[in-house]
Amino acid sequence: MDLIAVIGTLAACASTISFTPQAWKIIKSRETKDISSGMYILTVTGFALWTAYGILTSQWPLIATNAICLILSAFILTMKLLPHATKNRVADAIDPSA
């Protein structure tokens, strides 16, 4: 693997997992008041469009990384928009120990 491929792979991994700490913090704290809905609406839209672009051009690296980012960012947005009681039920289902 050449240096360009290594850099691309590391960038894809970092971008893909970057939403995990925020999602986990929401599950643990059940707090989303400081998260911008507008930012996550744009983020989810961007990842959906990148995933569609990857599908249309048959570029699996784009499809895989952006689909994972889409799922994680859509989860964060959904948790932001859910009523508090429903948010608690979802978080409890994912992590009952919290």
trRosetta pair geometry for C-beta under 8 A, 3 or more apart (Angstrom, degrees):
i j d omega theta_ij theta_ji phi_ij phi_ji
1 5 4.6 -119 -170 90 92 129
1 6 5.6 114 129 -59 115 84
1 9 7.6 -11 -177 -8 145 143
2 5 5.2 94 57 12 69 102
2 6 7.1 -130 104 -6 36 92
3 6 5.6 -55 -147 36 33 114
3 7 6.3 33 156 -18 67 104
4 7 5.9 -54 -149 37 30 110
4 8 6.3 30 153 -17 64 109
5 8 5.6 -55 -145 40 31 113
5 9 6.1 33 156 -20 66 107
6 9 5.8 -55 -146 37 28 111
6 10 6.3 25 156 -15 64 107
7 10 5.9 -57 -146 40 29 109
7 11 6.2 30 155 -20 65 108
8 11 5.7 -55 -145 37 29 112
8 12 6.3 29 156 -19 64 107
8 61 7.6 7 153 -177 117 156
9 12 5.8 -54 -147 36 30 111
9 13 6.4 29 154 -18 64 106
10 13 5.7 -54 -146 37 32 111
10 14 6.2 30 157 -18 66 107
11 14 5.9 -55 -144 38 29 109
11 15 6.2 26 158 -16 64 109
12 15 5.9 -57 -144 40 27 109
12 16 6.0 27 158 -22 63 112
12 61 6.3 -82 -108 -174 155 104
12 65 4.6 -100 -161 -93 99 147
13 16 5.8 -58 -143 36 26 111
13 17 6.3 2 168 0 64 111
14 17 6.6 -69 -142 46 23 93
14 18 6.2 45 156 -54 61 102
15 18 5.7 -41 -150 -1 28 122
15 65 6.4 50 87 178 114 122
15 69 6.5 -30 143 -80 91 135
16 65 4.9 -105 -75 -146 111 82
16 68 5.0 29 -154 91 104 133
16 69 5.8 -107 -121 -57 55 89
17 20 5.0 -28 -170 1 69 127
18 21 7.7 -49 -176 21 39 98
18 69 7.9 16 49 -116 94 103
19 22 5.7 -63 -163 44 55 110
19 23 5.8 54 144 -24 83 109
19 69 6.3 129 -5 -140 135 67
19 72 3.7 126 99 131 137 131
19 73 5.5 -102 -118 -63 153 70
19 76 6.5 -119 -169 -26 111 135
20 23 5.7 -58 -142 39 31 110
20 24 6.1 27 162 -17 67 109
20 72 6.5 -65 -67 -138 55 143
21 24 5.8 -58 -144 40 29 109
21 25 6.2 33 156 -23 65 107
22 25 5.7 -53 -146 34 30 113
22 26 6.6 32 154 -19 63 104
22 35 7.7 108 -172 -105 121 125
22 76 5.8 17 120 -108 116 137
23 26 5.8 -55 -155 34 31 112
23 27 6.6 31 150 -20 64 104
23 72 5.5 -98 -46 -160 143 90
23 75 5.6 38 -126 99 120 126
23 76 5.6 -100 -86 -69 77 92
23 79 7.9 138 -136 5 68 148
24 27 5.5 -51 -149 34 36 113
24 28 6.3 29 155 -14 67 108
25 28 5.9 -59 -145 42 30 107
25 29 5.8 -4 168 9 69 116
25 31 7.9 -55 144 60 90 90
26 29 6.6 -67 -125 53 22 87
26 30 7.0 67 179 -102 57 19
26 31 7.0 -129 -124 62 59 49
26 32 5.8 35 -127 -76 111 95
26 35 7.9 -2 -87 -36 119 149
26 76 6.4 164 -16 -124 156 73
26 79 5.0 85 163 125 143 157
26 91 7.3 -134 132 -94 72 116
27 30 7.8 8 -171 -67 16 57
27 91 4.8 162 -150 -136 58 90
27 94 5.3 -83 -138 90 128 134
27 95 5.2 92 157 12 118 128
27 98 6.6 -166 143 -47 76 161
28 91 7.7 -155 -38 -164 16 123
28 95 6.9 -28 -81 85 62 157
28 98 5.3 -154 -130 -127 51 128
30 84 7.4 70 162 -156 114 79
30 87 5.7 120 -157 128 89 111
30 88 5.6 20 -130 -90 140 72
30 91 5.4 -107 -88 1 89 167
30 98 7.8 145 -36 135 98 135
31 34 7.4 26 146 14 105 94
32 35 4.8 -49 -170 24 76 123
32 76 7.8 158 -126 -174 119 71
32 79 5.6 170 -69 123 146 91
32 80 4.3 -158 164 -107 140 63
32 87 7.2 -129 0 -138 125 151
35 39 7.8 -122 175 58 70 115
35 40 6.7 27 159 -31 109 131
35 76 6.8 -144 -165 168 155 104
35 80 5.1 -111 88 -102 127 124
36 39 3.8 66 92 8 119 111
36 40 6.6 160 92 -9 66 83
37 40 6.0 -66 -150 44 32 104
37 41 6.1 36 153 -25 69 106
37 77 7.0 93 -141 -142 66 84
37 80 5.6 178 -92 134 81 137
37 81 6.8 92 -123 -72 118 90
38 41 5.6 -51 -145 32 30 112
38 42 6.6 26 157 -13 63 105
39 42 6.0 -59 -155 39 30 108
39 43 6.2 30 149 -21 66 110
40 43 5.2 -49 -138 39 38 116
40 44 6.0 40 160 -20 68 102
40 73 6.1 -177 -152 -179 86 92
40 76 5.8 -136 -130 103 138 104
40 77 4.0 176 141 -85 128 97
40 80 6.3 140 41 14 158 153
41 44 6.1 -52 -145 37 27 108
41 45 6.3 28 153 -18 60 109
41 77 6.6 122 -69 -133 53 137
42 45 5.6 -57 -147 39 30 113
42 46 6.2 34 155 -21 65 106
43 46 5.7 -54 -149 35 29 113
43 47 6.4 23 157 -13 64 106
43 73 4.8 -127 124 -167 117 147
43 77 7.7 -174 66 -55 105 121
44 47 6.0 -57 -146 40 30 106
44 48 6.2 33 154 -21 65 107
44 70 6.6 86 -147 -146 65 70
44 73 5.1 -165 -79 117 72 111
44 74 5.1 98 -125 -82 119 74
44 77 5.5 -43 -43 -11 138 155
45 48 5.7 -55 -147 36 29 112
45 49 6.3 26 156 -16 64 108
46 49 5.8 -59 -148 38 29 108
46 50 6.2 26 155 -16 66 107
47 50 5.6 -51 -141 39 34 111
47 51 6.2 37 156 -21 65 104
47 66 5.0 176 -157 -171 76 85
47 67 7.8 150 167 -85 103 19
47 69 4.7 -146 -123 103 135 101
47 70 3.8 -177 130 -79 123 78
47 73 5.9 143 3 41 150 138
47 74 8.0 -122 74 -36 134 93
48 51 5.8 -54 -149 35 28 112
48 52 6.4 29 152 -18 63 106
48 70 5.7 109 -69 -127 59 127
49 52 5.6 -52 -146 37 33 112
49 53 6.2 36 152 -21 65 105
50 53 5.5 -50 -145 36 32 115
50 54 6.3 36 153 -21 64 104
50 62 6.1 -132 167 -175 89 101
50 66 4.0 -145 105 -129 113 154
51 54 5.6 -53 -150 35 31 113
51 55 6.5 32 151 -19 64 104
51 62 7.4 175 -108 142 35 84
51 63 6.0 75 -148 -135 69 55
51 66 4.4 -157 -66 111 74 114
51 67 5.0 101 -119 -73 125 71
51 70 5.6 -27 -33 -33 140 147
52 55 5.6 -53 -149 35 32 112
52 56 6.2 28 154 -16 66 108
53 56 5.8 -57 -144 40 29 109
53 57 6.1 3 163 4 66 113
53 59 7.8 -15 124 40 78 120
53 62 6.5 -76 94 153 91 145
54 57 6.3 -71 -139 52 25 93
54 58 7.8 155 167 -26 56 0
54 59 4.7 -101 -143 69 74 89
54 60 7.3 111 176 -94 113 11
54 61 7.6 -135 -136 76 126 48
54 62 3.1 -166 -96 103 117 107
54 63 3.8 -170 128 -59 132 66
54 66 6.1 169 -9 36 140 131
54 67 8.0 -105 65 -34 144 94
55 58 7.4 21 -173 -75 28 41
55 63 5.8 98 -64 -103 65 114
57 62 7.4 32 67 48 113 148
59 62 4.2 43 103 18 112 116
59 63 6.5 158 88 -18 59 88
60 63 5.3 -54 -139 38 37 114
60 64 5.9 32 166 -18 72 107
61 64 6.2 -55 -140 38 26 106
61 65 6.2 11 169 -5 63 113
62 65 6.6 -65 -139 45 22 98
62 66 5.7 3 173 0 63 122
63 66 6.6 -73 -140 47 15 98
63 67 5.8 15 166 -21 60 117
64 67 6.1 -60 -142 34 20 109
64 68 6.6 16 161 -14 59 108
65 68 6.0 -59 -154 36 29 108
65 69 6.3 25 153 -13 65 110
66 69 5.4 -52 -141 42 37 112
66 70 6.0 47 153 -28 66 103
67 70 5.4 -48 -146 32 31 118
67 71 6.6 33 154 -20 62 101
68 71 5.8 -52 -151 33 32 110
68 72 6.5 24 154 -11 65 108
69 72 5.9 -58 -144 42 32 107
69 73 5.9 21 162 -10 69 112
70 73 6.3 -60 -137 44 23 101
70 74 5.8 23 162 -19 63 114
71 74 5.9 -59 -142 39 22 110
71 75 6.4 28 155 -24 60 106
72 75 5.7 -52 -152 30 30 114
72 76 6.7 29 152 -17 63 103
73 76 5.5 -49 -149 35 38 112
73 77 6.3 37 152 -17 67 105
74 77 5.6 -52 -144 41 34 112
74 78 6.1 38 154 -22 66 106
75 78 5.7 -54 -145 36 28 112
75 79 6.3 27 156 -17 63 106
76 79 5.9 -56 -148 38 29 109
76 80 6.4 34 151 -24 63 106
77 80 5.4 -53 -150 32 33 116
77 81 6.4 17 157 -10 66 110
78 81 6.0 -66 -147 43 29 102
78 82 6.2 38 156 -35 67 105
79 82 5.8 -44 -140 20 32 116
79 87 5.6 90 -157 -131 75 101
79 90 6.8 -141 -103 88 90 145
79 91 7.8 79 -131 -60 122 96
82 86 4.5 -121 180 91 113 113
82 87 4.4 148 94 -64 119 83
82 90 6.8 29 121 2 178 139
83 86 4.9 81 61 14 82 106
83 87 6.8 -147 93 -11 37 91
84 87 5.5 -56 -145 35 30 116
84 88 6.5 32 156 -21 64 103
85 88 5.8 -52 -154 32 31 112
85 89 6.7 31 150 -18 63 103
86 89 5.5 -51 -150 34 37 112
86 90 6.4 36 153 -18 67 103
87 90 5.9 -54 -150 36 30 110
87 91 6.3 27 154 -15 65 109
88 91 5.8 -58 -144 41 30 109
88 92 6.0 32 156 -20 66 108
89 92 5.7 -55 -145 38 28 112
89 93 6.4 32 155 -22 63 105
90 93 5.7 -55 -152 32 30 112
90 94 6.6 21 154 -12 64 107
91 94 5.8 -61 -149 40 32 106
91 95 6.3 -37 174 46 70 92
91 98 6.2 -70 152 66 107 147
92 95 7.3 -87 -130 72 21 52
92 96 5.7 49 -174 -107 69 59
92 98 7.2 -129 -97 55 54 101
93 96 7.5 27 -110 -65 14 81
95 98 4.6 62 112 -20 111 112
